[in-house]
Amino acid sequence: MTYCVALNLQEGMIFASDTRTNAGVDHVSTFKKMFRFATEGERVIFIMTSGNLATSQAVIELLQQDIQYNVEKNLLNVPTLFDAAQLVGRCASQIAHDSQQIGHTQDTMFGSNFLIGGQIRGQAPKLYSIYNEGNFITATQDTPFFQIGESKYGKPILDRAVSYTTSIDDALRAVLVSFDSTIRSNLSVGFPIDLVVYPKDSLSMPQGIRIERDDAYMSTIRAQWSHGLIHLLQQFDSPPTDYLR
Amino acid sequence: MTYCVALNLQEGMIFASDTRTNAGVDHVSTFKKMFRFATEGERVIFIMTSGNLATSQAVIELLQQDIQYNVEKNLLNVPTLFDAAQLVGRCASQIAHDSQQIGHTQDTMFGSNFLIGGQIRGQAPKLYSIYNEGNFITATQDTPFFQIGESKYGKPILDRAVSYTTSIDDALRAVLVSFDSTIRSNLSVGFPIDLVVYPKDSLSMPQGIRIERDDAYMSTIRAQWSHGLIHLLQQFDSPPTDYLR
């Protein structure tokens, strides 16, 4: 499985992905699930993937190849992020379909999901979530974040703590707690975490960071969350007597 | 869907279930998913169900009927809670199997899950989680709670806040937050919530409470959690600069 989150907020964007892939519990590997495409000063694009690894990798390689050979429509020359999302969606759907044909099977899931986001000069930052079928939805001020993969464990904290106007710093803490909750509850999601923060209108590719399990700040967040949570629950009003009788 | 949680703690047990059932999004109803069986002063048994409603209801009706007609092995005369769990598991598995035969189909899911817990005089309180297939596992001091149904959204808070020695009051608050997180994130889980707290060794059936969405204490918990959570995140150390570059 996989866990990826992307946020499109007032101050900028956050992209985070785990790096575990598995086919069964004894075929476990570390694979990067976050990919970057940029022309400094003009466009910055991030793509994260979940689902069938062969499909995800083929899509990314084809997108990279198209840039290398400067084909007519590639991620670095399409005019908008909408067009970029369409490129990825069509490519992904075609590859999954081809795999199904070649494999002569209906039983294997060849589909992949993608999150694609970023900014092109003169345009607002955009974030899209691309389905298996190649179609996609856009993040809005009402729904400023998307998750793909094993999303349920880490959703409640984001639902409660993140809105469009949340600061990058605050949202980042919520994202780290969301990852920690997911990793704690689900074996198929694992460290390290790839994290990138993109400040709105910078149009420059951030360095990003790979966060290991024993990372000092991650450990601090984990401890502060664990203690804070229990302390917080204890501060709540006591249950009324009719709850206990 | 459904969300049920049961805890077997040092001080006693907590059982909580939602009441929403649905087949698609426009066939939504309220059904009780928590059932009680007791001989005052001798045994107290709680059963909660998720999965196929027809199977769940048939199992409960048969269990009640067996008591009414005083068959040789029923919930009120078996010597241990292990035997009671076996009774429920076999009954559930048989009914699901029969439905599959009668329906001439492999495609419909007839299975149900059950949580059964309680106490018989002279014995320790016990809690079992019964699978579709009729076999079951026991809660231990290491793993003092079980969930059935839509369990992922509400698991992280229980994982962090509940251990065997947690007080009933503290565990109860965590259970309510767990339900609120699940209901907020998943349409197929809904109010009211049926809640029962069983103090260890009381051997008396508690009254319990049905918690509606606008219940005063539930609303307080919801508000205190929302505000407390955001406040807590803001108190965390700030992200180091290498997280943001």
Contacts between the chains, C-beta under 8 A, distances in Angstrom:
chain1	res1	chain2	res2	distance
A	152	B	152	3.5
A	152	B	153	5.3
A	152	B	185	7.2
A	153	B	152	5.3
A	153	B	153	7.3
A	153	B	155	6.3
A	153	B	156	5.4
A	154	B	156	7.7
A	155	B	153	6.2
A	155	B	185	5.3
A	156	B	153	5.4
A	156	B	154	7.8
A	156	B	156	7.4
A	156	B	157	7.8
A	156	B	181	3.8
A	156	B	182	8.0
A	156	B	184	6.8
A	156	B	185	5.8
A	157	B	156	7.8
A	157	B	229	7.3
A	159	B	181	7.9
A	159	B	184	6.1
A	159	B	185	6.2
A	160	B	184	7.9
A	160	B	225	7.7
A	160	B	226	5.7
A	160	B	229	5.5
A	160	B	230	7.2
A	161	B	229	6.1
A	161	B	230	5.6
A	161	B	233	5.6
A	168	B	244	7.4
A	169	B	238	6.1
A	169	B	239	6.0
A	170	B	230	7.8
A	170	B	233	6.0
A	170	B	234	6.1
A	172	B	239	5.2
A	172	B	243	6.7
A	172	B	244	7.9
A	173	B	233	4.7
A	173	B	234	7.9
A	173	B	236	5.0
A	173	B	239	7.3
A	174	B	233	5.8
A	177	B	233	7.1
A	181	B	156	3.8
A	181	B	159	7.9
A	182	B	156	8.0
A	184	B	156	6.9
A	184	B	159	6.1
A	184	B	160	8.0
A	185	B	152	7.2
A	185	B	155	5.3
A	185	B	156	5.8
A	185	B	159	6.2
A	195	B	243	6.7
A	197	B	243	7.0
A	197	B	244	5.1
A	206	B	244	7.9
A	206	B	245	6.3
A	207	B	242	7.9
A	207	B	245	5.1
A	209	B	242	5.6
A	209	B	243	5.6
A	216	B	240	7.9
A	217	B	237	7.0
A	217	B	239	6.5
A	217	B	240	5.4
A	217	B	243	6.6
A	220	B	236	7.5
A	220	B	237	5.4
A	221	B	236	6.0
A	221	B	237	7.7
A	224	B	232	7.9
A	224	B	235	7.5
A	224	B	236	5.1
A	224	B	237	7.2
A	225	B	160	7.7
A	225	B	232	7.6
A	225	B	236	7.7
A	226	B	160	5.7
A	228	B	232	4.4
A	228	B	235	7.1
A	228	B	236	8.0
A	229	B	157	7.3
A	229	B	160	5.5
A	229	B	161	6.1
A	229	B	232	7.3
A	230	B	160	7.2
A	230	B	161	5.6
A	230	B	170	7.8
A	232	B	224	7.9
A	232	B	225	7.6
A	232	B	228	4.4
A	232	B	229	7.2
A	232	B	232	5.9
A	233	B	161	5.6
A	233	B	170	6.0
A	233	B	173	4.7
A	233	B	174	5.8
A	233	B	177	7.1
A	234	B	170	6.1
A	234	B	173	7.9
A	235	B	224	7.5
A	235	B	228	7.1
A	236	B	173	5.0
A	236	B	220	7.5
A	236	B	221	6.0
A	236	B	224	5.0
A	236	B	225	7.6
A	236	B	228	8.0
A	237	B	217	7.0
A	237	B	220	5.4
A	237	B	221	7.7
A	237	B	224	7.2
A	238	B	169	6.1
A	239	B	169	6.1
A	239	B	172	5.3
A	239	B	173	7.3
A	239	B	217	6.5
A	240	B	216	7.9
A	240	B	217	5.4
A	242	B	207	7.9
A	242	B	209	5.6
A	243	B	172	6.7
A	243	B	195	6.7
A	243	B	197	6.9
A	243	B	209	5.6
A	243	B	217	6.6
A	244	B	168	7.5
A	244	B	172	7.9
A	244	B	197	5.1
A	244	B	206	8.0
A	245	B	206	6.3
A	245	B	207	5.1
